[in-house]
Amino acid sequence: MTPPLPPDPHVERSAPSPEAALDRWFVDEVLPLEPALMRLLRRYWRRADDVPDLRQEVYTRVYEGAARDGLPSATAAYVFRTARNLLIDQARRARVVSFDLVAELEELPEAPRDEWSPERVAAARAELRLLERALDALPQRCREVVSLRRIEGLSQKDIAARLGIAEGTVEKHVTLGMRALAESLAGQGVDVAADWLARTGRRVDRT
């Protein structure tokens, strides 16, 4: 995604450029769908190591498609239709994947039914902002490890090699970092984080 250029102070302000509108749409409408997108990819693609690359390919197709054809009227349907079509393409190319999986993917609805009301999208945006702030608040090395493991999808072994630390240290950073993120989100009313902490036996103080 190409970041928008800063406004020229010598030019009278007008409506946002098409590129700026596209970037804002992607941040506000597409990125909040990531949790549901990742659930879909993990459910229907059995090689977990491929999922981060699939997610990135979905984002690329969505962004380039919207740039070419215009912003869609129903963002969630557009994103999940793109993911569905990508999975079908990948499944047909992978000889190890059964015909049953391809047929199952073809029967997928183009978007989750009744999942993304305007209220749900707004809540997802708010939770995404809370997560970004919680991630920024982590110590630098912990934040780096958590980002590599949970966002980029690298293995503990790959992270250890990249950062020059032991795998046990990677695991420790991930454990502590994920708990800190969950506690921060739960304390601000994010129910899924509170539920996770409850399952792990950790008390939550809501602010």
Stockholm file with secondary structure:
# STOCKHOLM 1.0

chainA/1-207         MTPPLPPDPHVERSAPSPEAALDRWFVDEVLPLEPALMRLLRRYWRRADDVPDLRQEVYTRVYEGAARDGLPSATAAYVFRTARNLLIDQARRARVVSFDLVAELEELPEAPRDEWSPERVAAARAELRLLERALDALPQRCREVVSLRRIEGLSQKDIAARLGIAEGTVEKHVTLGMRALAESLAGQGVDVAADWLARTGRRVDRT
#=GR chainA/1-207 SS CCCCCCCCTTSCCCSCCHHHHHHHHIIIIIGGGHHHHHHHHHHHCCCGGGHHHHHHHHHHHHHHHHHHHCCCSCHHHHHHHHHHHHHHHHHHHCTTSCHHHHHHHHTSCSSCTTCCCHHHHHHHHHHHHHHHHHHHHSCHHHHHHHIIIIISCCCHHHHHHHHTCCHHHHHHHHHHHHHHHHHHHHHTTCHHHHHHHHHTTCCCCCC
#=GC SS_cons         CCCCCCCCTTSCCCSCCHHHHHHHHIIIIIGGGHHHHHHHHHHHCCCGGGHHHHHHHHHHHHHHHHHHHCCCSCHHHHHHHHHHHHHHHHHHHCTTSCHHHHHHHHTSCSSCTTCCCHHHHHHHHHHHHHHHHHHHHSCHHHHHHHIIIIISCCCHHHHHHHHTCCHHHHHHHHHHHHHHHHHHHHHTTCHHHHHHHHHTTCCCCCC
//
